[in-house]
Amino acid sequence: MKLQSISFDGNKVISISSQAIINISLFNTLATPKQVTIKIVDELGNTKSIIYQAQLQANSGYEAKVFANSGQKIEIVADAGVGGNVGILNENYIAKGVLNTEYISCVGDGVKSEFSFNGISVNSFKEVRIIFDGLYEAVFAKDYSLNSDKSGVVFNQIPANGLEFIILITKQE
């Protein structure tokens, strides 16, 4: 199947059968804020990454695009009244080659501004996404730059001690 679309209300776990681009859209239809968490979990149910975790304000929405690998699952935990749609574009239809996403979990120490990609080099900032506490996606040039050999990022402001963030590196092979 080329494109798959799944609509739901509340909680949903979606299995990914091949590498894919995932578009997640959520909307709070109620007049009160509702709690939402979006996670990528492995085949055993262990959390690999928290994409978003916050209260979705009344009558508002949230949208995210992520890459997921075969065997992973997208887990959406949402209060009743939060509707969602997940679109899945399987890797075979994206481009020639395979998209591979690495998830690098990091925690700020209040001292260091440079974080490594653990031996991976990128060609462009377009291969890098950084998400802080599942709430804020860092903006290239505004929040960070690539180091000189493109094997890590340098933040314009040092991440606070204990601030958790995920670096997602997506490369076409």
Buried (B, 14 or more C-beta within 10 A) or exposed (E): EEEBEEEBEBBBEBEBEBBBBBBBBBBBBEEEBBEBBBBBBEEEEEEBBBBBBBEBEEEEBBEBEBBBBEEBBBBBBBBEBBBBBBBBBBBEEBEEEBBBBBBBEBEBEEEEEEBEBEEBBBEEBEBBBBBBEBEEBBEBEEBBEBBEEBBBBEBEEBBEEEBBBBBBBBBEE
